[in-house]
C-alpha cells in the first residue's frame, strides 16, 4: 500500500497558509464545513486554493490523502 509523504503542515504551505502546528490548529478552530458544502466550495478558500484542492481530488494526486484528511477535520 502506498502512503503519501505529505502532511497537513505541508498542505497548508502549498495552499499559501501559515503552517506551524499552532497555525493549523487555529485554522481548524476558525473554519468548519457542513455536510452539504463540498470542500472546494468553502467560502474561505481563494480561487487558487480551491483549484489546487479540486485538482488534487480529481486527479487522485499525491495530495489526495491529506486533502481528504483536511476535509474530515473541517467537518469534525
Secondary structure, 3 states (H helix, E strand, C coil): CCCCCCCHHHHHHHCCCCCCHHHHHHHHHHCCCCCCCCHHHCCCCCHHHHHHHHHHHHCCCCCHHHHHHHHHHHHC
